[in-house]
Amino acid sequence: MEGQIVIKSMNYMLSFHTFPLWLNLTLFFLAGVAVWLSGTRLSIYADIISDRKNWDKASMGFIFLALATQLPEIVTNTTGALHGNGELVLNAMFGGMTMQTAVLAIADIFVIGSMTLSYAARKSINLLQGVVLILLLSFVLVATMLGDTIVFWHIGLSPILLALFYIFSIFVFLNYGKNNGWSVANIPDDIKQKANPKEKMEKSSHATKTLYLYSGYASLTILISGVILVQTAEAIATQSGLGSSFIGATLLASSTSLPELSASVAAVRLGSQSMAISNIFGSNLIMIFLLLPADMFYLKGAILNSANDSAKFALISGIVVTAIYVIGLIVRKRKTFLKMGLDSIAVLIIYIITLYILYTLKGT
């Protein structure tokens, strides 16, 4: 759903509809491969750097991975706001949060050993991140229901407050991670020992400065390839006749979350479950922060006042799926079903229902 909405504003940048279908399919495949490889390598770089610098992996996921994987959305949402598509931008931002959270359900399949992602994640900072995310999403929901107040030029009060709270939360998370907080003690020791893929061993010989440089290259690749991926997905959906179908909406939504998926799966394979969860929670929190630049570029007034029923429902769905994973992190059930935890299965079901309802609301 997110991709279907975003692209309507992105067509101002470059129209892939003028390309033949075969070319768009080729570009879609190549961009997808580039995003997947870059997201995977970015997680490996982040894991190695955090080991060398003794940085908290959850904080690396929250800031480093989340920011890098959100780069395409920063471009597309800002462009949409600049062209006055406030309603479409909000639906894209809020609708994508449930999809990004559902990425954790896919990552759950790749957890090493017979255990769930919620069980293997031992850092309590993930709980703190989830609760803060629910708090901010609730604030946004109230703002869309009561209406926002313009305080400067055409900028609303809520995006300013949300941006300040997000910046404050970064310092809270960093301080909490530095002090380690509390951690789960009964995690099997062999998780990290088994999580030593060949890719990490090969890149461990690189100098730290080189890893920083490669991380920048990977982030740039995600930015460029991510934008191309989403635009070609929309063109393919339209040219193939799937644009108005549930399958078309699913294709577009999936393409927008491919950076988060590749980074999170790679983090789980490295045994850094907390980093994977932080990547997703952090990506959704960054999306809330992006309300401020979107509001600045939206010249028709406070952007939150353009939220429709679809955007409000998407916010509620985002709160629900986040709460489910918070519960999963507290209960910590090890037993898997279809190689996933019950929380992941519930989130996937809610995502499918949400996608269908958003698609239905769009047609009303």
C-alpha positions in Angstrom: 0.0 0.0 0.0 2.8 2.4 0.9 4.5 2.1 -2.5 1.2 2.5 -4.4 0.6 5.8 -2.6 4.1 7.1 -2.6 4.7 6.7 -6.3 1.8 9.0 -7.3 3.9 11.8 -5.9 7.2 10.4 -7.2 6.2 10.5 -10.8 7.2 14.1 -10.7 10.8 12.9 -10.4 11.0 10.4 -13.4 8.3 8.5 -15.2 9.1 4.9 -15.6 5.7 4.4 -17.3 7.4 5.5 -20.6 9.7 2.5 -20.4 8.7 -0.8 -21.9 7.6 -3.5 -19.4 10.6 -5.7 -20.0 13.0 -2.8 -19.2 11.1 -2.0 -16.0 11.2 -5.7 -15.0 14.9 -5.8 -15.6 15.5 -2.6 -13.6 13.3 -3.9 -10.8 15.3 -7.1 -10.5 18.6 -5.3 -10.6 17.6 -2.7 -8.1 16.2 -5.4 -5.8 19.5 -7.3 -6.0 21.5 -4.1 -5.3 19.2 -3.2 -2.3 19.4 -6.7 -0.9 23.2 -7.0 -1.1 23.7 -3.5 0.2 21.4 -4.0 3.2 23.1 -7.3 4.0 26.6 -5.8 3.8 25.5 -2.8 5.9 24.4 -5.1 8.7 27.7 -6.9 8.6 29.6 -3.6 8.7 27.5 -2.4 11.6 28.1 -5.6 13.5 31.8 -5.5 13.0 32.1 -1.8 13.9 30.0 -2.3 17.0 32.3 -5.2 18.1 35.4 -3.1 17.6 34.1 0.1 19.2 32.2 -1.8 21.9 29.1 0.0 20.9 25.6 -1.3 21.7 24.2 -3.3 18.8 20.7 -2.2 19.5 21.8 1.4 19.3 23.5 0.6 16.0 20.3 -0.8 14.6 18.2 2.1 15.9 20.4 4.8 14.4 22.8 3.4 11.8 20.7 0.8 10.1 17.4 2.5 10.5 18.6 5.8 9.0 20.3 4.1 6.0 17.4 1.9 5.2 15.0 4.9 5.4 16.9 7.0 2.9 14.6 6.2 -0.1 11.5 7.1 2.0 13.1 10.4 2.9 13.4 11.3 -0.7 10.0 10.1 -1.8 8.0 11.6 1.0 9.7 14.9 0.8 9.1 15.1 -2.9 5.4 14.2 -2.4 5.0 16.9 0.3 6.7 19.5 -2.0 4.1 18.8 -4.7 1.2 19.2 -2.3 0.2 15.6 -1.9 -0.2 15.7 1.9 -2.9 13.0 2.1 -0.8 10.6 -0.1 2.4 11.3 1.9 0.7 10.5 5.2 -0.9 7.3 3.9 2.5 6.3 2.6 4.3 7.0 5.9 1.8 5.5 8.2 0.8 2.6 6.0 4.4 1.6 5.6 4.9 1.2 9.4 2.9 -2.0 9.6 4.8 -3.4 6.6 8.1 -2.6 8.2 7.1 -4.2 11.4 6.0 -7.3 9.5 9.5 -7.5 8.2 10.4 -8.9 11.7 8.1 -11.8 11.1 10.2 -12.8 8.0 13.4 -12.2 9.9 12.1 -14.5 12.7 12.4 -17.4 10.2 16.1 -17.0 10.1 16.8 -17.0 13.8 19.6 -19.6 14.6 18.4 -22.6 16.6 14.9 -23.7 17.5 13.8 -20.4 19.0 11.8 -17.3 18.2 13.1 -13.8 17.5 11.4 -12.5 20.7 13.1 -15.2 22.8 16.6 -14.7 21.3 16.6 -10.9 21.6 18.1 -10.4 25.0 18.5 -6.6 25.2 15.8 -4.8 27.2 16.4 -1.6 25.2 14.1 -3.1 22.5 11.2 -3.0 25.0 12.0 0.7 25.7 12.1 1.5 21.9 8.8 -0.3 21.4 7.0 1.6 24.2 8.4 4.9 23.0 7.2 4.1 19.5 3.7 3.3 20.7 3.7 6.6 22.7 4.6 8.7 19.7 2.2 6.9 17.3 -0.6 7.5 19.8 0.4 11.2 19.9 0.3 11.4 16.1 -3.1 9.6 16.1 -4.6 12.2 18.6 -3.1 15.0 16.5 -4.8 13.7 13.3 -8.2 13.3 15.2 -8.2 16.7 17.0 -6.4 18.7 14.3 -3.0 20.4 14.3 -2.3 24.0 15.1 -0.1 26.1 12.9 2.6 27.9 15.0 5.0 29.2 12.4 4.5 29.9 8.7 2.5 26.8 7.6 4.2 24.4 10.0 2.1 22.6 12.7 2.9 22.3 16.4 2.7 18.5 16.5 5.6 17.7 14.0 7.8 20.1 15.9 7.0 18.4 19.3 7.4 15.0 17.7 10.8 15.9 16.2 12.1 17.2 19.6 10.8 14.1 21.4 12.5 11.9 18.8 15.9 13.7 19.3 15.4 13.4 23.1 14.7 9.7 22.7 17.9 9.1 20.9 19.9 10.4 23.9 17.8 8.3 26.2 18.4 5.1 24.1 22.1 5.8 23.7 22.5 6.4 27.5 20.5 3.3 28.2 22.5 1.2 25.8 25.8 2.6 27.2 24.8 1.6 30.7 23.6 -1.8 29.3 20.3 -1.6 31.3 19.2 -5.1 32.1 19.5 -8.1 29.8 18.0 -11.6 29.6 20.4 -14.1 31.1 19.2 -17.4 29.8 20.1 -17.1 26.2 22.0 -20.1 24.8 25.7 -19.3 24.4 26.0 -21.0 21.0 23.8 -18.5 19.2 26.7 -16.1 18.6 29.1 -19.0 18.0 27.0 -20.4 15.2 26.3 -16.9 13.8 29.6 -16.4 12.0 28.9 -16.4 8.3 31.6 -16.3 5.7 30.8 -12.8 4.7 31.6 -11.4 8.2 34.9 -13.3 8.4 36.0 -12.0 5.0 35.2 -8.4 6.0 36.7 -8.5 9.5 40.1 -7.9 8.0 39.2 -4.5 6.7 40.3 -1.4 8.6 37.6 0.5 10.6 37.9 3.5 8.3 37.4 1.3 5.3 34.3 -0.1 6.9 32.9 3.4 7.4 33.6 4.2 3.7 32.0 0.9 2.6 29.0 1.7 4.8 28.6 5.1 3.0 28.7 3.3 -0.4 26.1 0.8 0.8 23.8 3.6 2.1 24.1 5.5 -1.2 23.3 2.3 -3.2 20.2 1.7 -1.0 19.1 5.3 -1.6 19.4 5.2 -5.4 18.4 1.6 -5.9 15.5 1.9 -3.4 14.0 4.8 -5.3 14.3 3.0 -8.6 12.9 -0.2 -7.1 9.7 1.5 -5.9 9.2 3.5 -9.1 9.6 0.5 -11.4 7.3 -1.6 -9.1 4.6 1.0 -9.6 5.2 1.0 -13.4 5.1 -2.8 -13.5 1.9 -2.9 -11.5 0.2 -0.5 -13.9 1.6 -1.9 -17.2 0.8 -5.5 -16.2 -2.8 -4.6 -15.2 -2.1 -5.4 -11.5 -2.1 -1.8 -10.4 -5.7 -1.9 -9.2 -5.5 -5.4 -7.6 -4.5 -6.6 -4.2 -1.5 -8.3 -5.7 -0.3 -5.0 -7.2 -0.7 -3.2 -3.9 1.3 -6.0 -2.2 4.1 -5.8 -4.8 4.5 -2.1 -4.2 4.3 -2.3 -0.5 6.9 -5.1 -0.4 9.3 -3.2 -2.6 9.4 -0.2 -0.2 10.4 -2.4 2.7 13.1 -4.4 0.9 16.0 -2.4 2.5 14.7 -3.1 6.0 14.1 -6.7 5.2 17.6 -7.4 3.9 19.3 -5.5 6.8 17.1 -7.3 9.4 17.6 -10.8 8.0 21.3 -10.2 7.8 21.4 -9.0 11.4 19.5 -12.1 12.6 21.9 -14.4 10.7 24.7 -12.6 12.5 23.1 -13.4 15.8 22.3 -9.7 16.4 18.6 -10.1 17.1 18.4 -6.9 19.1 19.9 -5.0 16.2 17.3 -6.3 13.8 14.4 -5.3 16.1 16.0 -1.9 16.7 16.4 -1.4 13.0 12.6 -1.8 12.5 11.5 0.2 15.6 14.1 2.8 14.7 12.8 3.0 11.1 9.3 3.6 12.3 10.5 6.3 14.7 12.4 8.0 12.0 9.2 8.0 9.9 7.6 10.0 12.7 10.5 12.4 12.8 10.1 12.9 9.0 6.8 14.5 9.6 8.6 17.8 10.3 10.5 18.1 7.0 7.4 16.8 5.2 5.4 19.6 7.0 8.0 22.2 6.1 7.8 21.2 2.4 4.0 21.0 2.4 2.9 24.6 1.7 -0.9 24.1 2.0 -0.9 24.2 5.8 -0.3 21.7 8.6 0.2 18.4 6.9 -1.4 16.3 9.7 -4.7 18.1 9.0 -4.8 16.3 5.6 -4.9 12.8 7.3 -7.9 10.8 6.1 -9.5 7.6 7.5 -6.9 5.4 5.8 -4.0 7.2 7.5 -5.7 7.1 10.9 -6.4 3.4 10.5 -2.8 2.8 9.5 -1.7 4.5 12.7 -3.9 2.2 14.8 -2.5 -0.8 12.9 1.1 0.4 13.6 0.3 0.7 17.3 -1.2 -2.8 17.4 1.7 -4.6 15.7 4.2 -2.8 17.8 2.4 -3.7 21.0 2.3 -7.4 19.9 6.0 -7.5 19.6 6.4 -5.7 22.9 4.3 -8.4 24.5 6.3 -11.0 22.7 9.6 -9.5 24.1 8.1 -9.7 27.6 6.6 -13.1 27.5 9.5 -14.6 25.5 8.1 -17.9 24.3 10.7 -20.1 22.7 8.5 -22.5 20.8 8.1 -21.8 17.1 5.2 -22.5 14.7 6.2 -22.5 11.0 9.6 -21.4 12.2 8.1 -18.2 13.7 6.8 -17.1 17.1 3.1 -16.6 17.7 3.8 -12.8 17.9 5.2 -12.9 14.3 2.3 -14.9 13.0 -0.1 -12.5 14.6 1.7 -9.5 13.1 1.6 -11.1 9.6 -2.1 -11.8 9.9 -2.7 -8.2 11.0 -0.6 -6.9 8.1 -2.6 -8.8 5.5 -5.8 -7.6 7.0 -4.5 -4.0 7.2 -3.3 -4.1 3.6 -6.8 -5.2 2.5 -8.6 -2.7 4.6 -6.4 0.2 3.4 -6.9 -1.0 -0.2 -10.7 -1.0 0.4 -10.7 2.4 2.0 -8.8 3.8 -0.9 -11.5 2.7 -3.2 -14.3 4.4 -1.2 
